[in-house]
Amino acid sequence: MNISLKRLVTIGAPAALTTVAALMAPAIAHADVHVALPSQTDQQTLGDGTVVSVTRSNERANINPSLGGTPLHRNAWVSATYAVKTSKDAKNIKIRAGYIVGCQVNISGVTGSGNGAASGKPGPNIDSPPAISSATAGAGTSLSVGPGQAVAYYVNTVESADDFGNQKLSNKVGYKATNHAKLSYTDEQIGINGCAGYAQARSFADVYVNTPNAEQIVTFYGKPFSLG
């Protein structure tokens, strides 16, 4: 299974704000900025005693101005690896990786603790997105976001057939009957168009663990970084 897919997300601010900012903002330098982000490991104990450990490593971002050549246009090429281990075999493990992107908003507190700590959510909320102020969307979807808002998107899109043979799309990459899983992506593109102000991004991964006696999600957040 190819679990690393190129995806582009475009974020736009309202047209009026974009026009004014384009006239007032100074020219930006055409130089790439390379950001190396710290590795993190955290763990959570499920209701049946299963310990879930999540490690994010080799996270980096290469930030550069897009061909638009104005302060409203930015690109970031992001990469990371997630490794999940459970203390006992799980029926299945699923990983849904993505980024939260904010325009003129501080996204460091999106977890509530602001320190990248994992949080567990019980089975009934297993499809809940990160707690952010805007709607979420799958990879490749164009989004609009105003000042003070944040959006989340997902890196991977997996195609499969449902029980009736119809095509089904999911942002979750699954692994069956195992106690470990690994997901990597390299140079996924985040395209920002129309954010007339400070922009940040922050990685996250929702890890779904289904054991014979528990079903739970652990959400793991990375360190915020500036997109300019």
C-alpha positions in Angstrom: 0.0 0.0 0.0 1.3 3.4 -0.9 0.6 5.5 2.1 2.5 8.7 1.1 0.4 10.7 -1.3 1.1 14.3 -2.6 -1.6 16.6 -1.6 -2.2 20.4 -1.8 -4.2 22.6 0.5 -5.0 26.2 -0.5 -6.2 28.6 2.2 -7.8 31.9 1.2 -8.8 35.0 3.1 -11.7 37.3 2.1 -11.1 39.1 -1.2 -11.4 42.6 0.3 -8.8 41.9 2.9 -6.5 40.3 0.3 -6.7 43.3 -2.0 -5.8 45.8 0.8 -3.0 43.7 2.2 -1.5 43.2 -1.3 -1.2 46.9 -1.8 0.2 47.7 1.6 2.6 44.7 2.3 6.3 45.0 1.5 8.0 42.6 -0.9 9.2 39.3 0.5 12.6 37.7 0.1 12.8 34.7 -2.3 14.7 32.5 0.0 13.8 29.1 1.4 13.6 28.6 5.2 14.4 25.2 6.5 12.8 24.2 9.8 13.9 21.0 11.7 11.3 20.1 14.4 11.9 18.1 17.5 11.1 14.4 17.9 8.5 13.5 20.5 7.3 10.3 22.2 4.2 10.0 24.4 2.1 7.2 25.6 -1.4 6.6 26.9 -3.0 3.7 28.7 -6.3 2.4 27.3 -9.3 1.3 29.4 -8.2 -2.4 29.2 -4.7 -1.6 30.3 -3.1 -1.6 26.8 -0.3 1.0 26.6 -0.1 2.9 23.3 3.2 4.6 22.5 3.4 7.2 19.7 6.7 8.6 18.4 7.0 11.3 15.8 10.5 11.7 14.2 12.3 13.3 11.3 9.7 16.1 11.1 10.9 19.0 9.0 9.5 21.8 6.8 10.9 23.7 3.8 9.1 27.0 3.6 9.4 29.1 0.4 7.5 31.8 -1.4 5.2 30.5 -4.2 5.1 31.6 -7.8 2.6 34.3 -6.7 5.6 36.2 -5.3 3.5 38.3 -2.8 3.1 38.2 1.0 -0.3 36.4 0.4 1.4 33.4 -1.2 3.5 30.8 0.8 4.4 27.2 0.3 5.6 24.6 2.9 6.9 21.2 2.0 6.5 19.0 5.1 7.8 15.5 6.1 7.6 13.3 9.2 7.4 9.7 10.4 5.0 8.3 13.0 5.7 5.0 14.8 3.0 3.4 17.0 3.5 0.5 19.4 1.0 -1.2 21.7 1.9 -3.3 24.7 -0.3 -6.2 23.3 -1.6 -7.1 19.9 -4.5 -5.0 18.6 -7.2 -6.1 16.3 -6.3 -3.1 14.2 -4.5 0.3 14.3 -5.3 3.3 12.1 -3.3 6.5 11.7 -4.8 9.7 10.5 -2.0 12.3 10.0 -2.4 15.9 9.1 -1.7 19.6 9.9 -3.5 22.4 11.6 -2.9 25.7 9.8 -3.9 29.0 11.4 -4.0 32.5 9.9 -3.4 35.3 12.4 -4.2 32.9 15.3 -2.0 31.2 17.9 -2.5 27.5 17.5 -0.1 26.4 20.2 -3.0 25.9 22.6 -5.1 23.6 20.4 -4.7 20.6 22.7 -5.7 22.6 25.8 -2.3 22.0 27.4 -0.2 23.5 24.7 2.7 21.2 25.2 2.1 18.5 22.6 0.7 16.0 25.2 -1.4 13.2 23.9 -5.1 13.0 24.8 -7.4 10.0 24.8 -11.0 10.0 23.6 -13.5 7.1 24.1 -15.1 5.1 21.3 -18.2 7.2 20.8 -16.0 10.2 19.7 -13.7 8.2 17.6 -14.4 10.2 14.4 -14.0 13.6 16.1 -11.5 16.0 14.4 -9.0 18.1 16.4 -10.7 20.8 18.5 -10.2 23.8 16.2 -12.4 26.7 15.3 -13.2 25.8 11.7 -14.4 22.9 9.6 -12.0 20.2 8.6 -11.5 18.7 5.2 -9.6 15.9 3.4 -6.3 16.3 1.6 -6.5 18.2 -1.7 -9.5 20.3 -0.7 -9.4 24.1 -1.2 -10.3 25.9 2.0 -11.0 29.5 3.0 -10.1 30.8 6.4 -10.4 34.3 7.9 -8.2 36.0 10.5 -8.4 34.3 13.9 -9.4 30.9 12.4 -7.6 27.6 11.9 -8.3 24.7 9.7 -7.1 21.1 9.7 -6.4 18.8 6.7 -5.2 15.2 6.4 -2.1 14.1 4.5 -3.4 10.7 3.1 -6.4 9.6 1.2 -6.9 5.8 1.0 -9.3 4.2 -1.5 -11.2 1.1 -0.7 -14.5 -0.7 -1.4 -17.4 -0.7 1.0 -19.6 -3.7 1.8 -21.5 -3.1 -1.5 -18.5 -2.7 -3.7 -18.7 1.1 -4.0 -15.6 3.2 -3.7 -14.9 4.6 -0.2 -12.3 7.3 0.6 -10.7 7.6 4.1 -8.0 9.7 5.6 -7.0 6.8 7.9 -4.3 4.3 7.0 -5.0 0.9 8.6 -2.9 -2.0 9.9 -4.6 -5.2 11.0 -3.7 -7.7 13.8 -0.5 -6.1 14.9 1.2 -4.3 17.9 3.1 -1.8 15.8 2.5 0.5 12.8 4.5 3.1 10.9 3.5 6.0 8.6 5.9 8.3 6.8 5.3 11.1 4.3 7.9 13.2 2.5 7.6 16.7 0.9 3.8 17.0 1.2 2.9 20.5 0.0 0.9 23.0 2.0 0.0 26.0 -0.2 -1.3 29.1 1.4 -3.0 31.7 -0.7 -4.6 34.9 0.7 -3.6 34.8 4.3 -2.7 38.5 4.8 -1.0 38.1 8.1 1.0 35.7 10.3 0.5 32.0 9.6 1.4 28.9 11.6 1.2 25.2 11.1 1.2 22.3 13.5 1.3 18.6 12.8 -1.0 16.1 14.5 -1.9 12.4 14.3 -5.0 10.7 15.4 -4.1 7.1 16.3 -7.1 4.7 16.5 -6.5 1.5 18.5 -9.1 -1.4 18.5 -8.4 -4.2 20.9 -10.7 -7.1 21.9 -11.7 -5.0 25.0 -11.2 -1.4 24.1 -11.6 1.1 21.2 -9.9 4.4 21.7 -8.2 7.3 19.9 -5.0 9.0 21.0 -4.3 12.4 19.4 -0.6 13.5 19.3 0.4 17.1 18.4 3.7 18.4 17.2 5.4 21.8 17.8 3.9 24.8 16.0 6.1 26.5 13.4 5.8 29.8 11.4 4.9 29.9 7.8 5.7 33.6 7.6 
